[in-house]
């Protein structure tokens, strides 16, 4: 079987983001992401309030990267639900984060949900 004409719920979407571009932190890695890499999470914004943001994990350093939510990609899973369905992404991010912290001489716990 093949699709001749895509239905209205087709979310073929991809973009390129830079780790830390929106937050000023991160490692600066350029990430090619797809809709399946995205999740929502509550983050603290400039005025100290909590806001739901669209995010992905940087597989280079393990940081959580905010993604411009102006792109239409439909309903996304929360961070915990996404992590349960993407254990290899989470493990790779943990490994990268540990390696970065060891190089900097920092001791931390794992990425928390």
N, C-alpha and C positions, 0 to 999 in steps of 0.2 A: 504494500500500500504506500502511497505517497500523497502529499497534500498539493493540490493544484492551486488553491487560493487560500491564504491564511485567514483564519477566523479573527474576530475582533479581540479575542483575549490572548493573542500572540504577543509575547514580550521579548522579542529578539532585541537585545540591548547590550552594548558593551561600551566601555570608555577607558581612558587612561587617567590615573590620578597620581599625585606625588605624595609620598608618605610625609606627613607633617605640614603639607601645604596650607591647610586651613587653621591648624593649631599652633604652628611655629615650632613644634618639636619634631620627633621622628628622625628617620635616617636619610630622607631625601630620595629613597628608591622610587623609581617610576614603575607603577603597577598597572598592568592591563587587567581590568576586572570585568566580570559579567554579572548579570542579575543574581545568579546563584551564589555569588561571593558576598552578597549584601545581607545585612540584618539591621534591626532597629535597636537602639539602646537609649536609656536616659542619661544625659550628660549635663554637666554644669556649664551654663553659658556665662557670658561676661558679667551680668548683674547678679550672679550667685544663684539664680533660679535653675530648676531642672527643666530640660526640654528634651523631647524625643528627637533623635538624630538618626540619619541613615549612615551606617558605618561598614567597614570591612577590616580584616586583619592584614597587616603588612607581614608577608612571609619572609621578609629579609631581616626585620628587627623585632617582630612580635607586637608592635604598637597597634592600637586601635586607630583607624584612619577615618575621619569624617568625609562623606561624599556629598557633593552638591545634590540636594533633594529636588531640584527643579526638573530633573529628567523623569519622565513618566514610566515607572517600572512596577506599578501595581502594589498590592499588599505584600509586605515583607515579613518574615518571621522575626520574633524577638531574639535577643542574643543567646539566651539559654537554649531555645528550641533549635536555632541554627547550629550551635556548637554540638548538640546531640546528633545531628545529621551530617556533620562535617568533622569527624574526629581527626582525620589526617591533617586538615588545615590547622586545627587547634594545636596538635602535637608539634607540627612544624613551627608554628608561631612561638610555642613554649621553648622549643630548642633554640630558636634564633634569639629570643629574649634572654635566655640563660647565658648563651655565648656572649651576647653584648654586655650583660651585667658582669660576667666574669672578667671580660677584657677591661672593664671600668673599675673593677674591684668592689662591686656593689652586691650585697646579698639581699634577695627578696623572695617572697612566696610566689606561687604560681599565679597565672592570670585567673582572676576570680570571677564567678558568675553572680 
